Amino acid sequence: MMTTLDSPPLGLLLADIVRGHRPRTEAGSVPANIPHLQSPPFDRFGIAVATTSGEVFRSGDADLPFSIQSISKVFTLAMALSADDSGSLWSRVLREPSGTSFNSLVQLEVEHGIPRNPFINSGALVVTDHLMERSPDAAAQVLRFLTGQVGQPGPFIDEIAARSELSSSSRNLALAHFLKEFGNLRRPAQAVVENYVRQCSIMMTCVEVAKAGLFLAQDGRGAQGAVISRSEAKRIGSIMLTCGMYDAAGEFAYRVGLPGKSGVGGGILAIVPGECAICVWSPRLDSKGNSLAGTAALADLSDRTGWSIF
């Protein structure tokens, strides 16, 4: 996994990535059912790289907070695994690509309430339910974890946006009730969905997301010591590669060659094992719910640095 950081220097390369990929037209879309995600201008674009040597490089709108949405699922999974001494989580959620939309009801019913992976909505609801066994306010747990990784003032929950998103979360509530009916949800469905929506409504900058995800690039070690084991870090990376971009995971692996996790807020977290964590943000999405400009920028960055797991 050789890189070419010296030619050009990474800071200059990121500036060039921003110049080349900042959207010039309103291509793509934003989620119609989440009102607050329609407010950022279409040409917002930020990128940040946090390296294992302790450096942080940034360019564009890398210091503007955005809604991390499903990027939060990476952090909740790591937290759930760190507290899962019995290994019971993997009896409740699988590790297979879904091949269907991230909020499919049909697949969950056909497969008797066992979600395909922890990164589709039903799987993330199970992970949130698992976290709620430690504390009923799982979203606050996630916020504390993230703040510990990136420092103050750091991430925050946009409670107004969360309430707005919750009012249009009928499908997530339906998924939760399906899970409850099949015996795969231990807490009340409404409470699990509320925590899930609040964790998705965490606001972070590209710099903060990259720093928070760095533990996955350095064998599970974060800013405050071990987050998860080296083995678990490797396994989360593998699930990101196969499932992190929903049903476009294969295309992302082909174009970028790195483990990644997207959110419908337009952010993508990508991991270069042993090297760095990358976060790119641009709010307009493709038909699969992944950032159009962000995906293109990561493909360009991967080509120009040689960063790839292949």
N, C-alpha and C positions, 0 to 999 in steps of 0.2 A: 504494500500500500504506500508506495513512494509518492511524495508530494513535491510540488515545485513552488514552494512558498517564496523562494528568493527571486523568482523571475516570472511575473513582477511581484513585488511585496504584496502581502495579503490585503493590506489596507487599500492600496491602489487598485487591486483586482476587484475588491468589493465595490469600490466607487464606480468602476467600469461596468460591473454587473448591474448596478442601479441605473446607470445611464442607458444601458442596453435593454433593460426589462421593465422599467417603470411604465405602466400602461399609458397609452396615448389616446385610447378610445374606450368606450364603455362596453367592451367585449365581456362575455360571460354574464353571470347573474348573481344575485344575493338571495338568501333564504326568505321566501315570502311570508313564512309563518313566524319569523323572529324579527319584530319591528326594529329593534335597536341595531341590528346588523345591517340595516339599510342606510345608516347615517354617514359612515366614513366615505369621503370622496373616492371616486373610482381610481384615481391616480396615486393613492397612498402606496408606498412601497418601502419596506425596510428589510435589512439583513444584518445579522450579527453572528460572529463566530467566537465561541469561548474555547480556548485550547487547554490541553492537559498541563501545559507549562505555566498556566495562570494568566495568560494574556487574553484580552478581549478586543476584537476588531469589530467595527460597526460602520454602516453607511446608510444613507437615505433616512427613512422615518423609523430608525431602529430604537429610538427612545420614546416613541408614542405608545401609550397603552392600548391594547386591543383585547377583545373577548377571546379567551383561549379555547372555549368550547371543548371539543373532543380531544384536544391535546392533553387535557386534564386526565384522561383515561390512562395515560402512561404513568402518571404519578400515583393515581389511586391504585393501580395494579401493583406498583412497586411497594406501596405502603401495606397493601393487603398481604402480599407475599412475605414481607418482613415480619409480620405478626402471625403468620399461618404455620405454627409449629407442627400441626397435625397433617398439613398438606390437603386439607379438606376442600380448599377452594377449587382445585382441579377436578373434584367430583361434581361440581356444580356448573362449571363452564368449560367448554372445550377449547382447543387451540388450532382450529381449522379455518381456512378462509371461507367466507360465507357465499360468495358468488351472487349474492342478492343485495338489495338496498340495505343500508345500515339500520333501518327501522322496520324491517319486514316482520309482519305478524304471522304470515303464512308459514314461513320456515320454523318459527318458534313453536307453533302448534303441531306441525308435522313431526317435529323432533322432541315432542313431549316435555317442553319447558326447559331444555338444556341448551343454552345459547351456543352458537358455533365458536365464538371467541370473545375475549373481554373487551374488544374495541368496537363492536357493534353495540347499539343502544341497550339491547336486552342483556348482553354480557356485562356491560358497564353498570347496569342496575343491580345485578347480582354482586359485583365487586363492591358497590356502594353499600348494599345491604350487609355484606361481610364486614366492612369498616364500621358500620353502625353498632356492631356487637361490642366494640371497644368504647365508643361514645356515640350518643344519639345524634350529635351534631358533626356528621362526617365531613361536611364542607369546611367547617372550622378547623378540623384536623388537617385537611389538605392545605388550607391557607397557612397554618402554622409550619407545616413541612416546607412549603415553597419559600416562605419568609426566611426560614432557617438556612435555605440554600443560597438565597440571593441578598439577604440583608434588608434593613429598613431604608425608606418607608415601604418599598417593595410592592408585592401584589396586594390587590384588594378585591372584595366581592362587590360588584355593582348590584346592590339589592333592588334598585328600581327596575333595572333590566331583568333581573331574575324573576320578579313578580310579573312583569310583562310576559316573559317567556313561559312562565308557569301557566298563565291563563290560556296559552295556545299549545299546551302539552298533552292534548287528548290522546295522541298515539302512544306517547311514552307511558301514560297512565294505563292504556290498554295493554301494553307490553307487561307492565308491572302486575296487572291483574291476572294476565295469563300465567306469569311466573308464580304468582301466589296460588292460583288454582292447581298448578302442577306440584306444589309443595317446595318450590325453589326460591321462595322469598320468606324471610323470617320476621321482618318488620312490616308494619302496615304499608300498603302500596303507596298511599298518598305521601307518607313521610319519606319513603325512599326516593320518590320522584322529586320531591321538594329539595332534598339534599343533592340529588344528581344535577338538577337545574342550577342550583346555587354554585356548585363546583364548576359547572360549565360557564358560569357568569363571572369567573375570576378574570380580572384585568391584569395584563402583564405586557411588558415591552419585549421586543425581540432580544435585547440584551439579557433581560431577566429570564426568558424562556431558555435561551442557550445556556446560561449559567446553571439554571435549575436542572437541565437535562444532562449536565456534564458527567454526573455519576455513572451514566450508562456508557460513557466513553472511557472510563477509568476503573473498570472492574468492580463497579458498585460503590466506589468511594466518593462521597460528596463533600461539601464544604465543612460539614461537622463530623466527618468520619464515615464509617461504613453505613450505607443505606440498605443495601442488599448484598448477598454474596456474589462472588465473581460468576458462579454458575447461573444464578438468577439473572444477573445483568445480561449474560449471553443469551439466555432464553427469552427475556423481554425483547432484546434486539431481534431475535428470530421471528417473534410474533409481530413486531413492527414491520418487518420486511414482508411477511406473507399476508398480514391483515390490516396494517396501519393506514392504508389509503382506501379502505373499503373495497369495492369491487373494481378498483383501478390499481390494486396492489401490484399486479403483474406488469402493467404498463410502467408504473413508477420504478419498479426494480429494473426493468429493461432500460429506461431512460436515465436513471440516476444512479442505481447500483448501491444504494444505502438504505438502512432501516429508517423509516420515516413514520410520522404520525401527523395527520392533518386535523384541522377543525374548521367548521363552517364559518367561523369568524375570519377565515382567510390566512390563518397561520399554519406553518408546517415546521415541525421539529425533526431534524435529521441527525443521525449519529455516525461519526467516523471512529470506529473502535480504536482506542489507543492514541487518537489524535485530537478530536474536538467534538463539540456539539454545535449545530448550526440551527438558527431560526430565521425563517423568512416569512414576511407578512405582506399580502396584497389582497384586498377584500373581495375581488370579483372571482367567482367560482366557475369551474367547468360542470358538465352535466352529472358528474359523480360526486360533487360536493367538495372538490379540492381546488386550491388556489391556482388559477390559470397562470398568472405571471410567476408565482412562487415555484411551481413545478418546473417551468421553463428555466428559471434562474438557477435552480438546483442542478438541473441537467447540464447547463452551461458551466457552472462552478465545478461539478464533478469532472467534466471533460478537461477543463483547464488546469486543475490541480492534480489529477490522477487519483483523487479520492474515490475509492470504491472497495467493496468487500469482495469483488470478483477479480 
